[in-house]
Amino acid sequence: VKSWSWPWSKHKGIIMENKPHLIKGRALQTTDPVTILKGDLNNRMQQMACGLSEAMYLDRQTFAAVNGFSFESIHGYNPCGTCATVSTPSGNSIEVMFVDDCSTCGPDEMLISEEGLGALNATSPVEESTYSPHPCRDLSDEGIFFSVIDVQRYYARFGLGNLPEAVSSTKINGVEAEQNHIGQWEVYADLTRKSTTYEIELTTASGRTIAAQIPFIDSQYLGVE
């Protein structure tokens, strides 16, 4: 197994993959038709279920929310931080990132930001639409976003965004984090050491391992230099 290392900067951690090529998402899954509804998904994002910070997504305005329980029962993973292509009956399509849970949505409903509806040239509701899960931006673009929601001496809660595919497990310094019912990750570990880097290890749904080194527990991209 080859390994690579690069210097890190304050706002970007360093990704080291166990393979030299970019991770590919698993096979697309086309769902039954869904109805698209307008949702307020561009404000107070960190207060939303996935805990992702809007400050890191100033260039991305097309967000979405679904019923996490229904989505997981269909696709086998929590949608937080993953992406999908949404298509309308008129033939327009966009990429959206899931940033919130819509507990009042049915399995055939999806909230999309106002900017997303504008990109689709559509007005809510949009019936008979479809969506297909797929990887977010390539790791070579910005990378996975590590969004810290709360950090204390022996505890951290965070979200993951811009994912190449669903993440099945996460570790910080070798300690396993657990994903809660709304898609956030929680870990109990000693996070007070200032003289060392922190090791972030993600295992994706297809079994790939992504390892990152960051200088501190703070919101940042885990990107490739």
Secondary structure, DSSP 8 states (H G I E B T S, - for coil): --------BTTEEEEEESSSS----------S-EEEEEE--SSSGGGSTT---GGG-TT---EEEE-HHHHHHHHSS--TT-EEEEE-TTS-EEEEEEEEE-TT--TTEEEEEHHHHHHTT--S-EEEEEEEEE--S-TTTT-EEEEEEEEETTEEEEEEES-SS-EEEEEETTEEEEE-TTS-EEE-S-----SS-EEEEEEETTS-EEEEEESSSSSEEEE--
